[in-house]
Amino acid sequence: MTTPPAVSSSPGSRAPGHGRKRIALVAGEASGDLLGAGLIAELRKRWPEAEFAGIGGARMREEGLDAWHDCSELAVMGLAEVLRHLPRLLRLRRRLVGRLLAWKPDVFIGIDAPDFNLGIEKRLKRAGIRTVHYVSPSVWAWREKRAEKIGRSADRVLCLFPMEPPIYARHGVDARFVGHPLADAFPLVPDRAAARDALGLPHDVPVIAVLPGSRVGEVQRLGRIFVEALGELWPHVPGLRVVAPMANEYCREAFAAVNGGNFADLLDGRAHEAMIAADVVLLASGTAALEAMLAKRPMVVAYRIAPLTHWIVRTFGLLKTDRYSLPNALAGEAVVPELMQRDCTPENIAATLLHWFRHPQAIDALAPRFRALHEMLRRNASARAADAVVELLHSRKSETGNGTS
């Protein structure tokens, strides 16, 4: 953990909007670190002398973030896991709020991690600091009324998907569709041959990319199921090669423990190359499904949440959709198979993977659908997000009659 530098002893010496811009950002995991890095780069083009501080990872630090904590400290998922870490997270957030109030940023940008960031945004907004929430929680999938709560915390919500701003509009919340940075990063026509060359994979063998999650808890919960599914599939696909890009060293250790060197070649990162190189992708639900769609590859989405979390969601009817993966949500129909909770078994996964290998015409039919969805999300997202932040601060200047741009 990065040791934070000392807080200014004169917290009242600077008011937001005066002097060099100060932008505070908090990203909760690797995907947020990537979004934050792109946003910092674009904001620096607009405000070259700006200071950036808060919580982030290696990508945000490379762009100049003064990281008071690393984003890995926030990377917990599921109600059961959050409850276990709650005392530590509450202490961290309480100290962070105090430090932010002393630092007096011109704007605070919470990147994803709503359970952690919205409380910070609410406190800072009450103190007169502009607040932005970047990445809407999945209000399209469950608990739409959260939009009202988010609006009480954030002056503006930056949405990655086009179906989100109309939901916020119903609740009187200022939300902007900026597009998805990953759609900007992926080429519209991926080069599979180049990806295989980069990974040292032959061009004439079947390849599966396996992504069991970006958190250790996910990998531990899904890794054994995925490996058993590969064992079921292996006799039916001669010459099969399996590559498993790991999000970090802890995920690598967790997956290696269940893989035992039997099936998958583990990679340190390189998920995008692995997906583009693959014939089929097996993945946990989440951002990886969007990435596989942008790579134009067929996929099997398989996932199990912690039993306690599943019981709570089921008992209280919190989920309002029957489409869990982003490709299906964006398309408005089932274009990729989803194997969730009880359906997430080695036998089901293997059979569904085998379907893709045996029906190449089904893969061909996916390509135009995936390209259309890709083009819908390709909006130069980091630049549009930066413009939305600048516009928000300019509106403050118009309201107060002071401040600098």
Secondary structure, DSSP 8 states (H G I E B T S, - for coil): --------S-GGG--TTSSS-EEEEEE-SHHHHHHHHHHHHHHHHH-TT-EEEEEE-HHHHHTT-EEEEEGGGG---SHHHHHHHHHHHHHHHHHHHHHHHHH--SEEEEES-HHHHHHHHHHHHHTT-EEEEES---TTTB-TTHHHHHHHH-SEEEESSTTSHHHHHHTT--EEE---HHHHHS-SS--HHHHHHHHT--TTS-EEEEE--SSHHHHHHHHHHHHHHHHHHGGGSTT-EEEEEESSHHHHHHHHHHHTTSSEEEEES-HHHHHHH-SEEEE-SSHHHHHHHHTT--EEEEE---HHHHHHHHHTT-B--S--SHHHHHHTS--S-EEEGGG--HHHHHHHHHHHHH-HHHHHHHHHHHHHHHHHH-S-HHHHHHHHHHHHHHHHHHHHS----
